[in-house]
């Protein structure tokens, strides 16, 4: 979907599906993005598992959609979450945050700090951010401004710290676990393609844009509770399950 030069498009770079702790399938998300948004780029970013994003890319390649798709993963580090965008291989969980950022860069990706400073979910704090910024290899490529409940509580402090100390590009993302939440916050960039988006992040020419927010009542309290329960069961099983399996195999051998 080409846009005239100089016009800005929108991207949502933090979306979860039912292959992780989200509540909608890849096809349902694609249908929603196509029919209910004008997004030019989206990213599927499950917790600690690159496979759903690769499956989404395969599904996207089989169709004709008015948006492009970026592969990604939300990695759990020892000090919070880090988004790896434009990566197509696994990034190991529970490393230091610096090692995770470096691994994302080594995989050819961009590292974005989601919902920084939040105490509602695993998030990178101010002290860790200060350490990351001391080394170019561990410096994140951007921080995320999100419409998630976890991010909204600390947004003012994040904006103030970024202006005074961090000085990183800012992306906008929904951190959506329900289709209606997609596009609640977007990354505004010049162009229309995923590569245009990447160049804009790397050059600092992106802007976060807040579009809408949905209350738990609007999503349905029962749905919210189901999603929270899913998050407490699916994500740990993906991380711990393989580790437990390897431990049991070593013990038996």
Beta strands, then each sheet from edge to edge (+ up, - down):
strand 1: 8-15
strand 2: 41-47
strand 3: 68-77
strand 4: 80-85
strand 5: 110-113
strand 6: 142-146
strand 7: 169-173
strand 8: 185-190
strand 9: 207-210
sheet 1: 7+ 6+ 5+ 4- 3+ 2+ 1+ 8- 9+
end
